[in-house]
Amino acid sequence: MSKDKKDIFERMLASEPVPMNDPEYPKVFEAVSRTMELSAALNTSTNIDQIRERLGEITGQQIDGSTRIFIPFHTNFGRHIRLGKNVFINHDCTFLDLGGITIEDEVMIGPKVSLISENHPINPKERKILDLKPVVIKRNAWIGAGAIILPGVTVGENAVVAAGAVVTENVPDNSVAGGVPAKFIKWIG
């Protein structure tokens, strides 16, 4: 591959559409298969240190000792997840990260939260294209139980997303959002 041409994972992080018939798409299936194997080991871990170590294998980064993740935890790829310090992720969360997921320091994520950076076009003729946009959870945000954060959304610093919300638009710093679809509720402070 020439140094000018990006590989499929670089294109994904750059939010470039990726058709499922892309010649490099088999690399995605290989990576997902690897992650499924590692996830089985992750979700049988018996202590927080082991969870951090096994999630580090999936993400390709060392998970800071101040960060706590409760299992089960689900991801389809893992290599595009970035976790800050003193992050708490409760039980049964799902992160679909091909488009990138960044969680900054001091974030709290409730149980059964889904962070989704992947989508497909509505047009049936284009549906076999991955439409990827990063999800960013800024410092000290709190994502309530069962919330779903969709592609391209940034949840602002100190913001709160109410339990059960479906977030389709950015949530401003120092605000509370909730509902389906999530709407601004109030300012914090």
C-alpha positions in Angstrom: 0.0 0.0 0.0 1.4 3.4 -0.9 2.0 5.8 1.9 -0.6 8.2 0.4 -3.4 5.6 0.6 -5.0 5.2 4.0 -5.9 1.7 5.1 -9.5 0.8 5.9 -9.2 1.6 9.7 -7.7 5.0 9.0 -10.5 5.8 6.6 -13.0 4.7 9.3 -11.5 7.0 11.8 -11.6 9.8 9.2 -15.4 9.3 8.9 -15.1 8.2 5.3 -17.9 6.0 4.1 -16.8 2.4 3.7 -18.8 0.1 1.4 -19.0 -3.6 2.5 -17.5 -4.6 -0.8 -14.3 -2.6 -0.2 -11.3 -4.8 -1.0 -10.0 -4.3 2.5 -13.2 -5.2 4.2 -12.0 -8.7 5.1 -9.6 -7.0 7.5 -12.6 -5.8 9.4 -14.0 -9.3 9.8 -10.6 -10.6 10.9 -10.4 -7.8 13.6 -14.0 -8.4 14.8 -13.2 -12.2 15.1 -10.1 -11.4 17.2 -12.2 -9.1 19.4 -14.9 -11.7 19.9 -12.3 -14.2 21.1 -10.7 -11.6 23.5 -14.2 -10.5 24.7 -15.0 -14.0 25.8 -11.9 -13.9 28.1 -12.7 -10.3 29.2 -16.3 -11.3 30.2 -15.1 -14.2 32.4 -12.6 -12.0 34.3 -12.7 -12.3 38.1 -11.4 -9.0 39.2 -11.0 -5.3 38.1 -7.2 -5.7 37.4 -7.9 -8.6 35.1 -10.7 -6.7 33.4 -8.4 -3.7 32.7 -5.7 -6.0 31.4 -8.0 -7.9 29.0 -9.8 -4.7 27.9 -6.3 -3.3 27.2 -5.6 -6.2 24.9 -8.8 -5.4 23.0 -8.2 -1.7 22.8 -4.5 -1.9 22.2 -3.8 0.6 25.0 -3.1 0.4 28.7 -6.2 1.1 30.8 -5.3 3.5 33.6 -5.5 1.9 37.1 -8.0 4.5 38.2 -10.5 3.4 35.5 -13.1 0.7 36.4 -15.1 -1.4 34.0 -17.7 -3.9 35.1 -18.5 -6.9 33.0 -20.2 -7.9 30.9 -18.8 -5.4 28.4 -19.3 -5.6 24.6 -17.5 -4.2 21.7 -17.2 -5.2 18.1 -13.7 -3.9 17.4 -12.2 -2.1 20.4 -9.1 -0.6 18.7 -10.9 2.7 18.2 -11.9 3.1 21.9 -9.9 5.7 23.9 -10.5 5.8 27.7 -9.3 8.5 30.0 -8.5 8.3 33.7 -10.9 7.7 36.6 -13.6 6.5 34.2 -16.4 4.2 35.5 -18.3 2.0 33.1 -21.1 -0.1 34.7 -22.4 -3.5 33.7 -23.6 -4.6 30.3 -22.4 -1.6 28.1 -22.0 -1.9 24.4 -19.5 0.2 22.4 -19.6 -0.1 18.6 -16.4 1.8 17.9 -15.3 1.4 14.2 -16.0 5.2 13.8 -14.1 6.0 17.1 -15.2 6.4 20.7 -13.4 8.8 23.1 -14.2 8.9 26.7 -12.3 11.6 28.6 -11.3 11.7 32.3 -13.8 11.4 35.2 -16.7 10.1 33.1 -19.4 7.9 34.6 -21.4 5.5 32.4 -24.4 3.7 33.8 -25.4 0.1 33.1 -26.7 -0.9 29.7 -25.4 2.2 27.9 -24.7 1.9 24.2 -22.2 4.2 22.4 -22.7 3.7 18.7 -20.3 5.2 16.1 -21.6 3.2 13.2 -24.6 3.5 11.0 -25.9 2.8 7.4 -27.6 5.1 5.0 -31.4 5.0 4.8 -31.4 4.6 1.0 -31.7 0.9 0.3 -29.3 1.1 -2.6 -26.6 2.5 -0.3 -27.4 0.5 2.8 -24.3 -1.8 2.5 -22.1 1.3 3.2 -20.8 1.9 6.7 -21.4 5.5 7.7 -19.0 6.3 10.6 -18.9 9.2 12.9 -17.0 9.4 16.2 -18.7 9.6 19.6 -17.0 11.8 22.2 -17.9 11.9 25.9 -16.2 14.9 27.5 -14.7 15.2 30.9 -16.8 14.6 34.0 -20.0 13.7 32.0 -22.5 11.2 33.3 -24.4 8.9 31.0 -27.5 7.4 32.7 -28.6 3.8 32.6 -29.8 2.5 29.3 -29.0 5.7 27.3 -28.0 5.3 23.7 -25.5 7.8 22.1 -25.6 7.7 18.3 -22.9 8.4 15.7 -21.4 11.9 15.6 -22.6 13.0 19.0 -20.4 14.8 21.6 -21.6 14.9 25.1 -20.2 18.0 26.7 -18.1 18.5 29.8 -20.0 18.0 33.1 -23.2 17.2 31.1 -25.8 14.6 32.2 -27.7 12.3 29.8 -30.8 11.0 31.5 -31.5 7.3 31.8 -33.1 5.8 28.7 -32.3 8.8 26.5 -31.6 8.4 22.8 -29.1 11.1 21.9 -29.0 12.1 18.3 -27.5 15.6 18.7 -24.6 17.1 20.7 -25.3 17.8 24.4 -23.8 21.2 25.5 -21.4 21.5 28.4 -23.0 21.8 31.9 -26.5 20.7 30.7 -29.0 17.9 31.2 -30.6 16.2 28.2 -33.2 13.4 28.2 -36.0 11.8 26.3 -36.4 10.1 22.9 -35.0 11.7 21.0 -33.0 13.5 23.7 -33.7 17.2 24.2 -32.2 19.9 26.4 -33.8 19.9 29.8 -31.8 22.4 31.9 -28.4 23.9 32.7 -26.4 22.6 35.6 -25.2 25.1 38.2 
